[in-house]
Amino acid sequence: MKLSKMKRVLSATVALMMIGTSLPFTVNAAGSSANNSTLYGDANTDGVVDISDAVLIAQYVKNPGKTYISKQGLVNADVFNVGSGVTIDDANTIKKYLIDLISELPEEPSINVTPQKALLNYDFNSGLSSWTGRGPATVTATDTAYYGTSGKSMYVSGRTAEWNGAAVSLGSDFKAGQTYSISCAALQTSGGSAEIQISLQQGGNNGTTAVYSHIASATCKSGEWTKLENTSFTIPDNAGDMTLYVETVQSTGDLMDFYIDDVVIAPMGTTSSVKTGGTGKVPASSSGDPVDVDPTKWDNYQETASSQYIDFYKSSIKHMGNTYRLNQKLAAAEQGAPLTVAYLGGSITEGKNYTTPFSNYLKNTFAKGSFREINAGLSGTSSVVGLVRSEAQIVSQKPDIIFLEFSVNDHEDIMYKKCFESCIKKFLEMPNAPAVGIIITRAKGGFSSQNQMYPIGKNFDIPVISMDDALTKAFNSRFLNTSDYYTDEYHPHQKGGQLIADCMAYYVRQALKSRNQSSGYTLPSSYVYGAEYSDTVNVDPKNLNNFSAGSWTSGYGYNNSGLNYSYTLNGGNPMKFKTQGKGLIIVFKANSSGMGSINVTVNGKTTKISGNKQYTWGGPDAELGYYQNTSGDLDVSISGSGQFTIWGVGLIK
């Protein structure tokens, strides 16, 4: 649908004035097309292409984290060089359409990149040049993936925050106030869509303040090379050295590895030859999409350990479980897909005595592409605390394989049982379909939570590896002494950790044999104790509605554990906020004495929580503050006495 020429001219004239300002107004972007189909130019999906669409796009490009455009709106908005993502060129194209400079949308530019026009051109075929990792990220040149028919790309891995990525200094040839075309090809294989962006940092060195500018972004489908491009980016007039970098969008939780190729900086108006969905090599997917598996590859493998140790390993397999996901992930890794293994547990996991050797086994045996380990162990914590931490520590990292270890930390209370079961359900429902397993350890005196954890694992039909069974049998037969495993009442020493890793590796080899392979996996329709807390996420109360801190003082979180804030009580005024969900799990500082207590009042119902707990040493503990069967409004007030400290508020959605 087109507007009359007079209306278009007036609208575009107003837009030219407004878009040139700081855009202090708001455009409604909440409309939707009647049939949700593509109407090019209709960024706000109200069924009409007019100047409000151009203004919305300009706002989005200027402040992508603060301006919302729906998924369909982003498709509609991409009207200049379709597939290049949403840039200021799209707003300009809509303005040209409204004043009849072009007759239809989308607009396909006619200028193509030539080597003579490119001011900088990185194809990574000869290496990284001057590109480096940003933050803890690492970059390598690889032929595992590339855009085009041959060559290499830059692989970015080891990211722990959205801003971690790949960076290159632009040097003194690039000047503030000048306008360039900047583009690249990007690829990720996380199993879901993720937004990747090109950004510019100016300053930040030698005491200068860093200023950041958005250049271009695009929603990248898993397994598809995608073009990021802005053909008219003007370098802002800011002081300091300039660094070009590629990252994911803040607060999205997208921390996946990705590939970058054909980075081009050229004169304004130059269009990259990269096409979204164009020809390129893509590594095997780690998304859960089926990959080819050789079912007999491990059938003739001969174990090298003694018969006594092989019997020890066999005794640890409490439940073989469904092996489909594990087979798929390891087969994909052997074909070059990134492989990430994650561990969630207490101090036995945090100590790394079993995680490091088992990760090394997976890396050396299966990983032909990149490998990453996530150790989310936290001393003295149960699966209740683990559930609150899991969204940030595990889910957002999109691991391929996950192991849980809480068997000497959890107790018989129903809350522990439900939270452990909820963790497993949460992980198994992740879009990238990870393989999930349970590790059951035991105390020297014999305590473990096997009796409550094994039925959960069996119901989900996932592997249960029981060091409880293996060690008990070995101690009773005198094959092993407790000194061969323990460094104290609960923890394995280095050789003890190696025994756990050996049992896990033995399980993997058995799972890969043809007789144990499964053809698919389906989640159970019922649960042993209950998994109603599986949608729990840690939220900071200050980001919720009607927040009032009262007498609570905010502070830092706890040990980079996913508990990234604190509130400590220093008076009698309650903390208040409103939100929506089913309930709250409160994570707090616990010790044997002196911790105070709180009253958590939600919708008029009060639950008292004491910070004085046995078997705690000033670390995190957690209790249910409130729960209702259906999601709804939650009006929350938290008051108390003493120096009570909150480290997390798990919102049960």
N, C-alpha and C positions, 0 to 999 in steps of 0.2 A: 504494500500500500504506500503511495506517495502523497506528500503534502502538496498544496498549491505552491506555485513558484514564489509568490509574495510572502506566504507564511514561512517558507524555507529560508528566504533571504533575511527576513527579520530575525528568525530564530538563530540562524548562523551568525548574524552580526552580534546579537546579544552574547552568544557563546564565545565568540572571539574575545570579547571584553572579559567575560567571567573566567574562562579557562586561563587567561593570562594573569589572574590574581591568585591569591592563596586559597581560593575556593572555600570560604568560610560558611557555606550553606550546605544543606543536605538534600540529596535527590532520593526519592522513593525508589528502592530497588526490589521491592517485595512482590511485585506483580508477577504473573505467570501466563505464558501463552496458553490458549485454550487447549491445544492438543500436544503441548510440550515439544513440538517439532521445531526445526531450525528456521528462524526468520532473521536473515542476516541484517545486522544493525540494531536489532532489538535487545540491547544489553540488559535493560531492566525487565524484560519479558512481560511488558504490558500489552503486547499485540500491535504496537505502533512504533515506527522508526521516526524519531524526532530528535530535537536538540538535547533533550534530557538524557538520551543514550550517550551522546558524545561527552556530556558533562560528567556522567557517571564513570565512563571509561577514564577520563582525565583524573578524576579523584582516585580511582583504583590504582592507576599507574603511580600517582604521587604518594599514596598511602595505602599500599596493598593490605597491610595488617589491620587497617581501621575501616576500610570500605568493602562492603560485601556485594559480590555478584554471584548469583546462583550458578550451578554447573551448566545448565542450559544457557544462561546468560553469557557465560564465558565463550561457549560455542558460537552464539549469535554475534558476540562482540568482535570476533576474529575476522574482520572484513578486509584487512590489507594483507595480502600474501597469506592466504589461508593455511593454517598449520604452524604459523610462526609464533603463536601465543598472542596475548593481549598487550599492546604497546600504545604509545601516544599516536602512532601512525593510524591506528584504527579509529581514534577520535577524529583525526584530521580527514580520514576517508569519508566518514559519515557527514562531516561538514561539507565536503566537496559534493557529496551526493545531494544534500539538501539545497544547495544553490546551483544544481544542474551542471557542475563541472564534469561530473561523470554520470552516466545514465543508469547504472545498475550496481548492485552490491552482490558479491564481494568484488574488490578491485585487485587485479593481479598485476603487479609492477613488471615492467619489461627489462629492467636493468639487471644484469647478472654479474657475479663476482668474476673478475679475471685476476690472474696472479699479479699483473702490473698495477692493479688498483689497490690491492691489499697493502695496508701499512704494516700490519703484523699478521702472520698466518702460521698457526701452530697445528700440524697434523700428527705430531708425536711419532712419526715413522722412524726418526733418527734419535729419539729419546725425549726427555722432558724439557730440554732447553733450560730456562730459568724458573720453571714452575716448581712450587713447593707446597707442602701441606699446610693448612691453616689450623691453628690449635693442635690437638693431638692427632689430627688426620695425617695419613701417609699417602703419597702418590707414587705410582709406578707406571712405566710404559709397558703395555701388554698387547699381545696379539690374540688374547682370548675374545676380545670384541673390538670392532671398529666400524666406522661409517664408510660406506662405499664398497668397492669390490676387493680391496686388499689393504694391508698396512697394519697400523697399531692405533691404540687410543690411550688416554690417560685414565688409570683406574684409581679411584679415591676411596679409601677404606679407613677403619678405625675411628669413625666419627662418634662423639659422645654428646654433641649439641648441634643444633641446626646450623649455627654459623661456621662450624668446622667444615672445611672443604679444600679446594685447590686455589692457589693464588699466584699472581705474577705481577712484578713491578712494571709499570708502564714507562718509566723513564722520563727524561726532560723533553722529549719530542712532542709530548702531548700537553696541550695548554688549556687552562681554564677558559671557558667562553667559546671554545671551538666545538663543532658538532661532527659526530662520527656515526658510522654504522657499525654495530657490534653484534656478533652472533656466534653461536656454537651449536654442535649436535650433542644431545645428552641421552643417556640410557640408564635405566635402573631395572632390576629384576626382583623386586621385593614381593611381587604377587598382587599388589594393589597399586592404585594411582598415587602419585606424589608430585608436589609442585617444586620444581627446581628453578633457581633464579641466578642471573648474573648481577653482581653488585659492584660498586666502586667505593673504596675507602680513600679519603684524603686526610692526611695528617695522622696523628697518633704517635709520632716518633719525636724524640728530643723535646719532650714536654709539651708538644702541641696537642690540641684537642682533636680527636678523630671525628670526622663527619662521614656519614654513610649515605649513598644514593642508590636507589633501585634503577636498574637498567632494563632488564627484560626478564620475563618468567613464562613458564608454560606448565600445564598439567601433563605429566609424563606417564603414559600407560606402561605397565610392567612389560618388559620385553620388546618395546618399540622405540626405535631411535626417533627423537623429537627435536624440532628446531626451536631454539631460543634466539630471538632477534629483536633489535630496536634499530631501525635504519636512520633514526634522527635523535641521537642522544647528545645533549649539550653538557659538557663538563661544567659543573657548578663552580662559581667563583669562590673557592675555599683554598686556604693555604695548606701546604704540606705535600709530602710525597704521595703519589697515587698508586694504589694497588687494585688491580682487577681480580675479582674472585667469584667462584661458583659455589653455591650453598643451597640449602633448602629453606623454606619460609619459617620465620620465627613462630614458635608456639604450636606448630603442626605435629611435633613428635616424630617427624620423618628423619630418621637417623640411618637410613639404609646406605650401603655402598652404592656408588654410581660410576659411570664412565663418561668421559668428555672427549670429543674429537672435533677437528676442523674449527678451531677458534679463530675468528677473523675480525680484525679491526680495519675498516676501510672508510673511504670518504662518504659523507652523508648521502643517503639515497641508494647506496649499493645494497643489493639483495643477495644473500647467500644462496648457493646452489643446493644447500641441504633442504630436504623435504621431510616433513614428519611422516613416518611410516615408510621412508625410502629404503633403498638397498643398503644392507649392512650385516655384519656378523653379530649374532646375539648368542651369549653363552647359554648353556642349559639352564632352565628355570629352576629357582628354589622356591617357587610359589605354591607348590602342591599340585601343579599341572602334571599329568602323568609323563614319566620318562621311561625309556626302555631299560629294562633290568635283565641281566643275564642270570637266570634262576639257578644255574648249576655252578657258577663261578667258585663258590666256596665249599662245594660238596666234598671235594677231595683234600681239603686243607688238613694237614697233620699238626696237631698240637705238639709243642716242644717241651712243655713242662712235665714234671714227674707225674706218675699215676696218682700219687697222694694229692698233689696240688690240683690236678684235673678234677679229682673227686671233690675237693674243696670248692672249686669254681662251680661245679654242677650243683652243689648243695645251696649255692647262693641264689639260684634261679627259682624264686618262689612262684612266679607266674610268668610264663613266656609272653602271653598276651598277643595282641594283633601286631604284626610286624610290618604292615604295609607302608606306613608313613616313614618309618626308619629306613626301609629299603629304598624308597623313593628319594629321600634326602641324600643318602650316601651315594646312590647311583648318579644323581645330579651333580654332586661334588666331584665325582670321578670324571664327569664330562665337562668340568670347568666352572660350574656354578659356585658362587661364594658359599661357604659353610660357616655357620655361627652356632655354637653350643653355649647354653646358659645354665647356670646352677643357682637355685634359690634355696637357702637353708640358714642354719645357725653357724656357730663357731667352727664346727667340723668342716663345713664348706668354706667359710671365710679363711681358714688356715691353709687351704690350697694343697694339702698333702695328698688328696685323691684327685682333685680337679685338674691339677697341672699334668700329672702323668697320663690321665685319660684323654685330656685335650691333645696332648702330644701324640698319643696313639691315633686319634682320629685324623689329626693333621697329616701325619706321616704316612698313614695307610690309605686315606681316601681323598684328601683335599688336593685337587689338581689346580684349583683356582685359589682365591684368597681364603684365609681362615681367621676366625675371631672367637675369642672366649669372653664370656660375660660372667664374672663371679659376683653374684648378689648375695653372698653369705653375710650374715650380721650376727655377731656374737650375742648369745643369751636371748634370742628372739624366737617366737613361735610362728606357726602358720597364720595366726590372727594378724600379727604385725606384718608378716610376709604378704598377706593378701592386700593390705593397704599399700604396701610398697610396690606391688607387682606391676601395676600399670606403667609406672615410670621406669622401673628397673628391668622389667622383662618384656612386657607387651610392646612398648614403644620401640624396642630394639629389633623386633621381628626375628627372633632366633629360629633356627631350623630344628634344633633338638633342645629339650628342656628336661632337667632332672630336679626333683624336689627332695630335700633331706631335712626332716624336722622330727625324727622319731625319738630323740632323747630330749626334745624341747617341748613337745606337745603333751597335754594331760588328757584325762578322761572326760572332762567337761564337754558338753555338747557343742559349745562354741568352737572349740578346737577342731572337733570332728567336721562341723559344717564349713569352717573356713578352709580346712585342708581340701575338702571335697570341692569347694567353690573355686579354689586355686586351679585345680585340675580341669574343671569345666571351662574356666576362663581361658586357659591356655589352649585346650583342644578346640575351642571355638574361634581361635585367631584366624584371620583370612588366609594367612600363608600356610595353614595346616601343619604345624610343627609336630614332630614326634615327642611324646611326653613319657617320662618314666619316673618311678619312685625308688629311692635308695633308703633302706631301713638299716640303721646302725643300732648298737646296743651299748649300755653302760657296762663297766666291768662287773658290777653286781648283778647284771642280768636285765635291768629295766630297758624296755623299748615300747613304742606305741604300735607295734606290729599288729596286735589284735584288732585295732580300729582302722589302721591304714590299709592292711591287706584286702579286706572286703571292698574298700573303695577302689583300689587298683583293679581287682578282679571284675567289679561291676563295669568299670570303664574299659576293661580288657586291654590294659596297658602293662608294660613290663614292671614287675616288682622284683628288685634285686635285694635279697635279704642277707646282710652280713650277720644279723641275729642268728639265723638258721646255720649259716656256714661256720661262724665262730663258736657257737654253742656245741656243735658237733665236733669241731676240731679240738676244743678244750676238753670235752668229755673223753675223747679218744686219746688224748695226750699228744696228738699230732702237733698242736701248737700250745704254747703257754701264753698267759695274759701279757707277759713282758714282750712277746713277739708282735704285739699289736698296740698296746696302750702306753701312753705317756702319763696319764692320770686316770681318774675315774671314768672319764667320758671320751677323751680325745685320742685318736690314733697318732702315733709318731710317723716319721717319714716312711718307714718300712710298712707300717700299718696302713697308711694311705695308699701305698703301692698295691697292697693286697686288695683294697676296694677297687682300685683302677683295673687290676688284673681280672677281677670278677666281672666288671662292667665290659671290658674288652672281650672276654670269653662269651658273655651274653650276645654281644654284637655279632661275633662270628657264627654263633648258633642261629641267630635270627636271620642271617643271610643264607643259610642252607635251604635248599628247595623244599625240604619237608616241613619247614617252619614258616614259609612265606605265605602272606595273606593277600587276597585279591582286592581288598578295599577296606575302608573303615567307616563305621557308622556310630555316632554317639548314642549312648543308652537313652531310653525315654523316661527312666526313673532313677532315683538316687538312694543311697544307703541311709544317710543321715539327713541330707538336704544340701542343696547348692544354691540357695536363694540369695547368697551374698556375692555371687560371681561377678556382678557388674559394679563392684566397689572401686572407686577411684579416690585418691588423696586430693582434697581440695584445700586451698588456703581461704579461711573465712573472710579475709579482707576483700576477696574477689567476689563474694556473694552479695545478695541484695540486702539493703538496709543494715550494713555492717556497722557495729559500734564496738570499739575495743573495751570500753569500760575501764576497769582497773588492770587489764591485762597488757603487758609490755611485750612487743614483738622483738624477736631476735633471730639468731642463726639456727640452722637445722642441726641434724645429728649425723656426722661422719660420712657425708656423701652417700647416704643410704636410700635416697628417694624421699627421705623426710627432710625437706629443704627449708623449713621454717620452724619457729617456736613461738609460743605465747606463755609468759610466766605471770602468775597472779601476784599482784602487789596492792591489794585493797579489796573493798567490798562491793564494787560496782560490777555487775555481770557483763560478760561479752554477749552481744546479741547479733543475730543475722537471720535471714530467711532464704530458703532454697526449696527445691523440689526433689523428691525421691522417696525411698521406702524407709530409710533410717540412717544412723550414724554409728561408726566405730571410732572410738577415741583412742589415739596412741599417745602415751604419756611417759614421763620419766618416773621410774619405779626404783625403790630401794627398801631395805628392811625397816626403816623408820625415817621420820622427819620430812615426808613428802607431801603431807596435807591431803585434802580430798576435795572433790567437786560435786555439785549437783547439776546434772544435765537435764534441763527441762525442755521438752519438745511437745508442742501442742497441748500444754498443760500437764503432761505426765513427766514425773521426775525420777531419774535414776541416779543413785549415789555411786561414785567411783573413788576408791581409795588408792593413793599412790604408794602406800606401804605394802610391799609384797615380799614374801619369802623367795629365796633363790633368785633374787635380782640384785644387780650391783650398780645401780645408777644408769642403766640402759633402758631401752624402750620396752614397754608392755602395752597391752591393748585390751579393751573391754567394749562390749556392745552398749552404746548409750541410749539407743532407741530403735524400734523396728515396728513397721506396720506392713500388712500383707500387700497393699497396693500403693503405687506411687502417687504422691500428692504433695500439697503444700506442707512445709516443715517450718514452724516458727520456733526458733531455738534461742535459749538463754542458758549460759553457763556461768555459774557462780561457785564460790568455794571458800576454803580457808587454807592458810599455810602457803608455802612457796611451791604450789603445784605448777608443773610445766607440761604443756601440750606440745607434742611433736608431730601430730598428724590428725586430720579429721577425715576419716574414710566415709565418703558419701555413697550409700547403697542406692543405686539408681533404680 
